[in-house]
Amino acid sequence: MLAGVAVSDAPGQSGAEAPYTPVNRAIESSDLAPVLLPVDLWRGLDAASAEKWLAGPASRADLAPRSPALHQLWRRLLLSTAPPPAGQDAGQGKGQGTGKTGDDLLQVRLQTLYRSGLLSDIAEVLGKGGSADPTTRLWRARVDIHLGAREKGCQALAGPVEPQLPQPLRAEKQLLLGYCAAVAGDTAAAALSASLAREEGSEAELALSILGSLDGGVGQRPPLPGRVSLLDYRFLELMGPIDAAQVFKKAEPALLVALAQSSALDIKVQVAAAEAALRLNAMTPEAVAAVYRRVPDTVGRSGGTVSDAVLQRAQLLRAVEAAQAPERKVRIARTLLNEARRAGLHLQTAQMLAPGFSQLWPSSETATQAETIVETALAGGDLELARRWAESAANLQHWLALIDLADPQARQLRQSGLTYLNELAARGRLGAVPLHRLVTVLDALDITVPLRLWEAAGRIAQPAGGHLPETGVLGELTQAAQQKEAGRTILLVMRALGPDGPDGANVLALGDSVRALKRTGLDADARGLAVEALFGAWPRTSGN
């Protein structure tokens, strides 16, 4: 999400709608604070429906939205501490005799976070305290092993496999016990654990094959599956060095994060994995910037060509941060933004660059730098900085409309921005798609649409492309929003917008989604979707 609109869902930010007052503070991580969602988040969903919708299709490993705005809302849903929906046993260690233990919804949330590559968020959900619940202990152990803290994880696994664990979790614990035995050099115990894991129904063929081959000598490395998990990778490490470049091509989101954060790997693999994870929102722009900074500075401060296309954006970021003269810093940043747009990383890269311009002030000599700073400041959430620079140049006044759109405190767009929007529309500078998207989101947010914009949109056929959900979803979304069912609304918005989020959605689905979030009291999130839908196609004076 654009950081400037990812503030909160607090009362008083829902425009004309009555404020939705019951809220709770969910788990706060460094990039999601404050995190506020309604305390009755799951109203309108029973336990079975919530679990089904959260889990999504089993065939989709990359379940999380690719849209940064929608992904932040998705994370907040998964991290919320709101009470579980009706019909859900919220106790820990209950359900014995039914094949279930603990909070079933919690287990689905943890699995979903894992499939999204958000291992650090799993650690936040589990907390730092101890627990007598075997399911929670197993989750802590598996996360520690996945993150490379295998000694800590193996210590947590010590002891027999608890019979009250569901069969899939018993199988996984046997598998992890085999891993720990192999790490300790006890190949016989590792082979035994593999056999017991098979008896429990484990289908982790790569891991089972490796454990079975260790007893009696070094086995032959098995072929890679079509999708390589982080667990697969940890088992492959038992057999010696891995061709990480080959694994990268088949890596799931969690493995991409692990590859990006492993400084022992070739820097090209780290950067490629980091950018792939960024496209899936499994890593934040700040975390990817940290990976970029590991790249040797081969560009040079006086300019030069990038030696390797894989490292190009990383080297350009380093050059931006090394540049002392503001005009040079902005010029290199413009090149980086253009490259990032072609790579599908435009918004995230703009967020990455934003902190570097926070101390710059416009002057008579900075006219050529202004638009790049407006663009990055808006993406990074510094609306005051974005507005200051947009006001510094006459040809950038149309950005003020987008800045106001991002600001939850702005009920209407300021006249200065609207005047320039009208002129752009009259000259045909907005284009059919951004024009219809702009009119759609303004109307959905109950912001007055200027007559000339309505007229300009009316002269151009509404774009028919973009994702439209299956029949009935938009009607169900409207109903959920009218009843203020926040969790159900969020999940329906994800279905309505599709895998590419607001940027790839049909204007009808976009308008209904923005309107639904606003009606549910999630005004800041509605604005985030609206701005993201317009950001890439917004008119730029440079034509970029």
BADOTOR-317513 format. One record per residue (C-alpha): residue in three letters; z, y, x. Coordinates in steps of 0.1 Angstrom, whole numbers, plus 5000, padded with zeros to 4 digits. Each point is the difference from the previous one (the first is absolute). Layout:
N
AlaZYX ...
END
This chain:
544
Met500050005000 Leu499550365011 Ala503450075015 Gly500150344982 Val500249844966 Ala502149695008 Val503250194993 Ser501849844971 Asp499849914964 Ala503050224992 Pro500550164966 Gly498350334996 Gln496849905017 Ser498249864970 Gly498250314987 Ala499750044963 Glu501649654994 Ala503749974993 Pro501849925033 Tyr500749635005 Thr503650035010 Pro501349655008 Val499349945037 Asn501549805028 Arg499750045037 Ala498449705015 Ile500049885036 Glu499050295023 Ser497949945030 Ser498950265025 Asp496750084983 Leu501149954963 Ala502850244994 Pro501150104975 Val498949694980 Leu500750054963 Leu498849794971 Pro501449964965 Val503049794998 Asp498449804972 Leu496949955021 Trp499249654986 Arg500350104963 Gly497249854980 Leu499649705023 Asp501849674998 Ala500949815032 Ala497049774999 Ser497550284995 Ala501550215028 Glu499949715024 Lys496449914990 Trp498750365004 Leu501850065033 Ala498849685015 Gly496450064990 Pro497249755007 Ala501049745026 Ser496550035015 Arg500650365010 Ala501850025033 Asp499550375002 Leu501850074967 Ala501250355008 Pro497850304989 Arg497750145027 Ser500650354986 Pro502750185020 Ala501350184968 Leu500149694979 His501549805028 Gln503050235003 Leu500649964963 Trp499649625004 Arg502649995028 Arg502450204980 Leu499749764971 Leu500749715024 Leu502950175017 Ser501750124968 Thr503549884993 Ala499650044963 Pro501549724979 Pro497749704994 Pro498149974967 Ala501349834970 Gly500349625003 Gln500650025038 Asp503149855015 Ala501150275023 Gly502849805016 Gln499849855035 Gly500149635006 Lys499649924963 Gly497549794982 Gln501049685017 Gly498749694983 Thr496950204989 Gly498350005035 Lys500750385004 Thr502650195020 Gly500950365001 Asp498150284985 Asp496549874992 Leu498550354997 Leu501550085035 Gln498249705014 Val496750114985 Arg500550355014 Leu500749865035 Gln497049784999 Thr497850294988 Leu501450225028 Tyr499149735025 Arg496549964987 Ser499650385003 Gly501149985037 Leu503250204994 Leu502549805020 Ser502250305008 Asp500350074963 Ile501249644995 Ala502750065025 Glu501050314980 Val500149814967 Leu502149725015 Gly502450245015 Lys502149965032 Gly503049824986 Gly500649624999 Ser499449794970 Ala501149664988 Asp496849964981 Pro497849755019 Thr496850164987 Thr500950345014 Arg501149845033 Leu496649835002 Trp498250324994 Arg501950185027 Ala499349725024 Arg496349994993 Val499650385003 Asp501849995034 Ile497749725012 His497050184987 Leu501050325017 Gly500549825033 Ala503849995000 Arg499949625001 Glu503449945015 Lys501750204972 Gly497949834974 Cys500749655013 Gln503750075001 Ala499950094963 Leu498249684992 Ala502649785016 Gly501449734977 Pro498649754975 Val497350084974 Glu501950104969 Pro499149764971 Gln500250294974 Leu497050175017 Pro496849964980 Gln497649745015 Pro497650265015 Leu502950175018 Arg501449675012 Ala496649935015 Glu499850335017 Lys503549975014 Gln499149665015 Leu496950165015 Leu502050285016 Leu502749765012 Gly497149825017 Tyr498950335016 Cys503550075013 Ala500249645014 Ala496750055018 Val501150335015 Ala503149835013 Gly497949725015 Asp501149734976 Thr496649864992 Ala501449694983 Ala502050214976 Ala497050224994 Ala497849704991 Leu502849874976 Ser500250344983 Ala496249994995 Ser500349664984 Leu502850124977 Ala498050314991 Arg497149794990 Glu502349794978 Glu501150324983 Gly496350094992 Ser499250245028 Glu496350095003 Ala500250215031 Glu497649775018 Leu499750205032 Ala503750025006 Leu500549644991 Ser497349895023 Ile501550205029 Leu503549864995 Gly498749654997 Ser498050035032 Leu502850135022 Asp502049675002 Gly498449805028 Gly498150285018 Val498050314994 Gly497749954971 Gln496650154994 Arg500050344983 Pro498949954964 Pro497150204985 Leu500950334983 Pro500150004962 Gly497950254981 Arg503050234996 Val502650015028 Ser503550084990 Leu502750155022 Leu501849674998 Asp496949825013 Tyr499950245029 Arg503649945009 Phe499349625001 Leu496850065020 Glu502150185026 Leu501949675007 Met496849875015 Gly499450275025 Pro497950325002 Ile498050094969 Asp496650174998 Ala501350284978 Ala496650154996 Gln498949684982 Val503149984979 Phe499750374990 Lys496849934980 Lys501949774977 Ala503450165000 Glu502050074968 Pro501750354997 Ala503349895015 Leu498349855030 Leu497950325005 Val503250205002 Ala501549755026 Leu496850025021 Ala500050384999 Gln503650015011 Ser499749755029 Ser499650215031 Ala499349685020 Leu496649964984 Asp496850175011 Ile500050364988 Lys496749954981 Val501649734979 Gln503150224994 Val497950294988 Ala497649794979 Ala502949834983 Ala501850334994 Glu496950154984 Ala499549694978 Ala503650024990 Leu499750374992 Arg497149934977 Leu502349764981 Asn502950255002 Ala502049735018 Met500750265027 Thr500750374996 Pro497950275017 Glu503050085022 Ala500249635012 Val496349995007 Ala500250325019 Ala502749845022 Val497549715008 Tyr497350265007 Arg502250165026 Arg500149685020 Val496350045008 Pro499350135035 Asp498850365000 Thr496449955011 Val498550294980 Gly501350265024 Arg501250354991 Ser496850175008 Gly498049784976 Gly497949705004 Thr498649694984 Val502149724986 Ser499549685020 Asp500749754972 Ala499250034963 Val503149804991 Leu502250255017 Gln498250314990 Arg502350134973 Ala503149925021 Gln498650195030 Leu499150304978 Leu503550014986 Arg501450005035 Ala497650295009 Val501150204969 Glu503649965010 Ala499350095037 Ala498050314992 Gln501950335005 Ala497550254986 Pro500050004962 Glu496350034997 Arg499449695022 Lys502749814981 Val498450074967 Arg496549935012 Ile500949655013 Ala502049944967 Arg496850084980 Thr498149745020 Leu502849754995 Leu500050064962 Asn496349954998 Glu500249675019 Ala503049904978 Arg498050074968 Arg497249775012 Ala502649735007 Gly501750034966 Leu503250165015 His499450364991 Leu503250084980 Gln502349795022 Thr498650175031 Ala500450344985 Gln503749924993 Met500349885036 Leu498750335014 Ala502150234977 Pro503250035021 Gly498050135030 Phe499050324981 Ser503350094984 Gln500750285025 Leu496650174999 Trp499650334981 Pro496750154988 Ser498650315018 Ser496750195002 Glu498949765027 Thr500749684981 Ala497450014972 Thr498149715013 Gln503149785003 Ala501450074965 Glu498449734979 Thr500949715022 Ile503750125000 Val499950044962 Glu498649654997 Thr502649835022 Ala502950214986 Leu499149904965 Ala499749635009 Gly503450025019 Gly501850174971 Asp500650345016 Leu498850194970 Glu501450335013 Leu498049975032 Ala496949894982 Arg500250304976 Arg500750245029 Trp496849905018 Ala497949984968 Glu500950354991 Ser499050125035 Ala496349954995 Ala497950124970 Asn497849695001 Leu503049764997 Gln501550134967 His498749694981 Trp502549795020 Leu502850204982 Ala499149814968 Leu500549665017 Ile503250125016 Asp501450114966 Leu498949674985 Ala502149825027 Asp503150224993 Pro502349864973 Gln501550344996 Ala496650164991 Arg499549974962 Gln496550165001 Leu497450085027 Arg500150355014 Gln497350234990 Ser498850055036 Gly499249645004 Leu498449974965 Thr497750295007 Tyr498649835030 Leu499749674982 Asn498050174973 Glu497750145026 Leu499649675018 Ala499249834966 Ala497450274992 Arg498349955033 Gly500049624997 Arg502349965030 Leu502449774983 Gly497649724992 Ala500049774969 Val502749765011 Pro502650245013 Leu499350244971 His500749744974 Arg502949875019 Leu501550355002 Val499650074963 Thr501449654992 Val503250035020 Leu500750364990 Asp499849904963 Ala502149695007 Leu502750225016 Asp500050254971 Ile498650275023 Thr497750254984 Val496449925009 Pro498050325005 Leu497250044975 Arg497350035027 Leu501149665015 Trp499849844966 Glu496650144994 Ala498849895035 Ala501349654994 Gly498449994966 Arg496650075015 Ile500349695023 Ala500149644988 Gln503449845006 Pro499849765029 Ala499949644988 Gly501049835032 Gly503449915013 His502549734990 Leu500849944963 Pro502649754991 Glu499649724975 Thr500050084963 Gly503450094987 Val501750125032 Leu499550374994 Gly501349974964 Glu503049815012 Leu500550265027 Thr500150284975 Gln502549814978 Ala502349935030 Ala499950375010 Gln500850124965 Gln503049774999 Lys501150125034 Glu499949655015 Ala499850105037 Gly499749665017 Arg497449874975 Thr498150335003 Ile499949985038 Leu498749645000 Leu497450094974 Val498950305020 Met499349765029 Arg497949794978 Ala498250304985 Leu499150165033 Gly499049685018 Pro500349905037 Asp498650335014 Gly502350224980 Pro499150354986 Asp497250055025 Gly498049704987 Ala501050014963 Asn497850104970 Val500950344988 Leu501349864967 Ala502449775018 Leu501050285023 Gly500850244972 Asp502049744980 Ser502049905030 Val500950365010 Arg500950084964 Ala502149684996 Leu502150075032 Lys500650364989 Arg501149894965 Thr502449755015 Gly501750275020 Leu498349925034 Asp498350345003 Ala500150015038 Asp498249665001 Ala497550114975 Arg499150305021 Gly499849785031 Leu497449784984 Ala498150314988 Val499950165034 Glu499049685017 Ala497149964975 Leu498750345011 Phe501050035036 Gly497149825017 Ala497350174979 Trp501550355000 Pro497550265011 Arg500350105037 Thr498550305015 Ser498949805030 Gly498249754978 Asn502149725014 
END
